[in-house]
Amino acid sequence: MAVEKDDFCIGKIYFRYGNFTTFIRWSGVERKKNVIFCVRDKKKKRGMHMRSKSFSIVGSNKARSITERTAGCIFMICGVFAILAVAVITLYMILKGAPALGKVGIAEILLGTVWAPTAAEPSFGILYIILTSIVGTMLAVLIGVPVGVLTAVFLAEAAPPRLAKAVRPAVELLAGIPSVVYGLVGILILNPLMYKLEMFVFKGSTTHQWTGGSNLLCAVLVLAVMILPTVINISESALRAVPKDYKMTSLALGATRIQTIFHVLLPSAKSGIATAVVLGVGRAIGEAMAICLVAGNSVNIPLPFNSVRFLTTAMVSEMSYSSGLHREVLFTIGLVLFVFIMIINLILSRVMKKGAEHGDK
Amino acid sequence: METNNNSLFVKRKRPTDMVLKVLIYFCAILSISLVIGIGGYVFVRGIKAINWQFLTTVPSSRKGTFGIAGNLVNTLYIIVITLLIATPLGIGAAIYLNEYAKPGKLVRAIEFTTETLSGIPSIIFGLFGMVFFGTTLGLSYSILTGALTLTLLILPLITRNTQEALRTVPDSYRSGALGIGATKWYMIRTILLPSAMPGILTGVILAIGRIVGESAALIFTAGSGYLLPKTVGGAFHKVLESGGTLTIEMYLRMSNAEYDYAFGIALVLLVIVMGINALTKVLTKRFDVTRMDERKKKKTGGNYAGK
């Protein structure tokens, strides 16, 4: 009996399989009927070994019925749906956002500083809006990440287990609170505080535009709170994933707990924390409803006490009454945001890949 | 060297350690007090607005009532329709990725796009939903448009959770079922899905949480209707009418500076979120495979070696 392509070997014996009924039969009574045993051919040794690796019980079902095939097909369609969705979204964002770039001019839109879409001579410069989103996100990350990472350190290392157990649901609650609720609390608590601060800082200033507390700083604080749960959760699991030996070794060498945390644990959890930062950036730059009412919503240079407008809030606040070219430019803003998010996604997958490689080593 | 450092048992105090330790505790306390502060504030302000009428009536100047019943029903509509579409799709995708697909370009593409979908902010989904479902497919502002938009939003959540759940099912279950002659689809239907059910359910519940809290994706797709359907036919037709969820209503009230009303809704939302969190906790605790092993270990005094 010659060895064929699909046969597999265990030790010195080759098996040939048909379908699952045969598979069972050879382990039962009629084992010799459908399965061929033969002694290994020395010449073909190497090739056969490679084939034996690809043997899989799951893959060997050849006599699939129609149901089987349909099931497989349907699952594949479900899988491909995600690709389809992203493709259609990308296509639509470009189709809707790009024409205005051509009509108004790329430089005028992206580098223009005057936003007056409904004026007699409309002007569609969104540079300040883009800058606001970037600056706002960066500030929010600068505040949110240290607080989040240190809270994660507290939960993973410093806190007694019981306290950590009580705090974790609280963090989950923070993650689950709808963004509008953050906005509401921001309006009623942060805005008055900011107004007082504004009065204090700009006392007697005649050039300052009073915002009544709705300013960039306020939005940044709301965003910082909103990215906290993401940062805490991911950094905490990254810290917990650091092998225990590292900590033990460091402590045994005489390092204090704090030294261990900052010189051993945090550096080893670096890629996880990087993931947390990137996700935090993604969440902050895409947030709309929470900051819509606290940021003041007029287009200005992103300075802490200026009333500002983000990419997201520009869309939310004007989409309902816009029309014509104005609306197209709003879609261009959407496209700009989309491009930012895509870049962040690429960075994220890069960071995660690096983290996985690091973990393998 | 100072003399007091000669002993092994005397710790050298490092000032930087103290500073950092204080910093860690400060940050932790800050985070915790944020949660308690926000929760407490919403509770105190919201409890005043909530009464039976608030929960069971719709705003009407003729009857002089104002309440959120219509928005509650809209939220339910959107949850049900979204889950009806997204759950099979998400589970199917996860099954394909975990059970059928061989590693290669397609799988990588699906995983990358799922990752991308979960990273796209909801406002972009809102824009896309408005243009694609609303204008191109002609559904305009309706609950269906909103639900279809949210389907895209929660798809990655369900896919990922189902994948995680399928991964925890031991391979021996699969080979066992196939070994005794089950076909693959039969094996998936009768062995895999039931064993992975808690994980899948967790995903679905998290998705409900996401839907309840979503606002930016809905404001341009589902609109802001707040009336209750009056007839049976109306209940079906409502799917094609505009309907604002709790969050949308809250946002609109907020922009009108009706803060008490908004806090009432906020409290309802918080209670829902807390309920959802508690439910997921119960589910994961109850069905976690690794924990079950631990429990067995405890019972047999640590001698349990099987795995």
HADDOCK unambig.tbl for C-alpha pairs under 7 A between the chains (distance, minus, plus):
assign (segid A and resid 20 and name CA) (segid B and resid 181 and name CA) 5.79 0.50 0.50
assign (segid A and resid 21 and name CA) (segid B and resid 181 and name CA) 6.41 0.50 0.50
assign (segid A and resid 24 and name CA) (segid B and resid 179 and name CA) 6.83 0.50 0.50
assign (segid A and resid 24 and name CA) (segid B and resid 180 and name CA) 6.86 0.50 0.50
assign (segid A and resid 57 and name CA) (segid B and resid 175 and name CA) 6.71 0.50 0.50
assign (segid A and resid 68 and name CA) (segid B and resid 184 and name CA) 6.94 0.50 0.50
assign (segid A and resid 68 and name CA) (segid B and resid 185 and name CA) 5.86 0.50 0.50
assign (segid A and resid 71 and name CA) (segid B and resid 185 and name CA) 6.61 0.50 0.50
assign (segid A and resid 75 and name CA) (segid B and resid 92 and name CA) 4.73 0.50 0.50
assign (segid A and resid 75 and name CA) (segid B and resid 93 and name CA) 5.80 0.50 0.50
assign (segid A and resid 75 and name CA) (segid B and resid 95 and name CA) 6.62 0.50 0.50
assign (segid A and resid 75 and name CA) (segid B and resid 96 and name CA) 5.05 0.50 0.50
assign (segid A and resid 76 and name CA) (segid B and resid 93 and name CA) 6.77 0.50 0.50
assign (segid A and resid 76 and name CA) (segid B and resid 96 and name CA) 5.64 0.50 0.50
assign (segid A and resid 78 and name CA) (segid B and resid 89 and name CA) 5.13 0.50 0.50
assign (segid A and resid 78 and name CA) (segid B and resid 90 and name CA) 6.98 0.50 0.50
assign (segid A and resid 78 and name CA) (segid B and resid 92 and name CA) 5.30 0.50 0.50
assign (segid A and resid 78 and name CA) (segid B and resid 93 and name CA) 4.65 0.50 0.50
assign (segid A and resid 79 and name CA) (segid B and resid 92 and name CA) 6.74 0.50 0.50
assign (segid A and resid 79 and name CA) (segid B and resid 93 and name CA) 3.84 0.50 0.50
assign (segid A and resid 79 and name CA) (segid B and resid 96 and name CA) 6.17 0.50 0.50
assign (segid A and resid 79 and name CA) (segid B and resid 110 and name CA) 6.47 0.50 0.50
assign (segid A and resid 80 and name CA) (segid B and resid 110 and name CA) 6.39 0.50 0.50
assign (segid A and resid 82 and name CA) (segid B and resid 110 and name CA) 6.28 0.50 0.50
assign (segid A and resid 82 and name CA) (segid B and resid 113 and name CA) 5.94 0.50 0.50
assign (segid A and resid 82 and name CA) (segid B and resid 114 and name CA) 5.78 0.50 0.50
assign (segid A and resid 83 and name CA) (segid B and resid 109 and name CA) 6.98 0.50 0.50
assign (segid A and resid 83 and name CA) (segid B and resid 110 and name CA) 5.78 0.50 0.50
assign (segid A and resid 83 and name CA) (segid B and resid 113 and name CA) 5.47 0.50 0.50
assign (segid A and resid 86 and name CA) (segid B and resid 113 and name CA) 6.28 0.50 0.50
assign (segid A and resid 86 and name CA) (segid B and resid 117 and name CA) 6.63 0.50 0.50
assign (segid A and resid 89 and name CA) (segid B and resid 128 and name CA) 6.34 0.50 0.50
assign (segid A and resid 92 and name CA) (segid B and resid 128 and name CA) 6.93 0.50 0.50
assign (segid A and resid 147 and name CA) (segid B and resid 27 and name CA) 5.17 0.50 0.50
assign (segid A and resid 150 and name CA) (segid B and resid 24 and name CA) 5.16 0.50 0.50
assign (segid A and resid 150 and name CA) (segid B and resid 27 and name CA) 6.09 0.50 0.50
assign (segid A and resid 150 and name CA) (segid B and resid 28 and name CA) 6.94 0.50 0.50
assign (segid A and resid 151 and name CA) (segid B and resid 24 and name CA) 6.46 0.50 0.50
assign (segid A and resid 151 and name CA) (segid B and resid 27 and name CA) 5.60 0.50 0.50
assign (segid A and resid 151 and name CA) (segid B and resid 28 and name CA) 4.46 0.50 0.50
assign (segid A and resid 154 and name CA) (segid B and resid 24 and name CA) 6.16 0.50 0.50
assign (segid A and resid 154 and name CA) (segid B and resid 25 and name CA) 6.85 0.50 0.50
assign (segid A and resid 154 and name CA) (segid B and resid 28 and name CA) 6.35 0.50 0.50
assign (segid A and resid 167 and name CA) (segid B and resid 32 and name CA) 6.99 0.50 0.50
assign (segid A and resid 170 and name CA) (segid B and resid 35 and name CA) 6.31 0.50 0.50
assign (segid A and resid 173 and name CA) (segid B and resid 274 and name CA) 6.58 0.50 0.50
assign (segid A and resid 174 and name CA) (segid B and resid 35 and name CA) 6.07 0.50 0.50
assign (segid A and resid 176 and name CA) (segid B and resid 273 and name CA) 6.03 0.50 0.50
assign (segid A and resid 177 and name CA) (segid B and resid 213 and name CA) 7.00 0.50 0.50
assign (segid A and resid 177 and name CA) (segid B and resid 270 and name CA) 6.43 0.50 0.50
assign (segid A and resid 177 and name CA) (segid B and resid 273 and name CA) 6.76 0.50 0.50
assign (segid A and resid 178 and name CA) (segid B and resid 213 and name CA) 4.27 0.50 0.50
assign (segid A and resid 178 and name CA) (segid B and resid 214 and name CA) 6.70 0.50 0.50
assign (segid A and resid 180 and name CA) (segid B and resid 247 and name CA) 6.71 0.50 0.50
assign (segid A and resid 180 and name CA) (segid B and resid 251 and name CA) 6.31 0.50 0.50
assign (segid A and resid 181 and name CA) (segid B and resid 266 and name CA) 5.95 0.50 0.50
assign (segid A and resid 184 and name CA) (segid B and resid 254 and name CA) 6.91 0.50 0.50
assign (segid A and resid 258 and name CA) (segid B and resid 17 and name CA) 5.75 0.50 0.50
assign (segid A and resid 258 and name CA) (segid B and resid 21 and name CA) 6.94 0.50 0.50
assign (segid A and resid 282 and name CA) (segid B and resid 119 and name CA) 6.86 0.50 0.50
assign (segid A and resid 286 and name CA) (segid B and resid 121 and name CA) 4.76 0.50 0.50
assign (segid A and resid 287 and name CA) (segid B and resid 121 and name CA) 6.93 0.50 0.50
assign (segid A and resid 288 and name CA) (segid B and resid 123 and name CA) 6.78 0.50 0.50
assign (segid A and resid 288 and name CA) (segid B and resid 216 and name CA) 6.52 0.50 0.50
assign (segid A and resid 289 and name CA) (segid B and resid 215 and name CA) 6.97 0.50 0.50
assign (segid A and resid 289 and name CA) (segid B and resid 216 and name CA) 6.06 0.50 0.50
assign (segid A and resid 312 and name CA) (segid B and resid 123 and name CA) 6.94 0.50 0.50
assign (segid A and resid 334 and name CA) (segid B and resid 124 and name CA) 6.61 0.50 0.50
assign (segid A and resid 341 and name CA) (segid B and resid 120 and name CA) 6.45 0.50 0.50
assign (segid A and resid 345 and name CA) (segid B and resid 116 and name CA) 6.25 0.50 0.50
assign (segid A and resid 345 and name CA) (segid B and resid 119 and name CA) 6.70 0.50 0.50
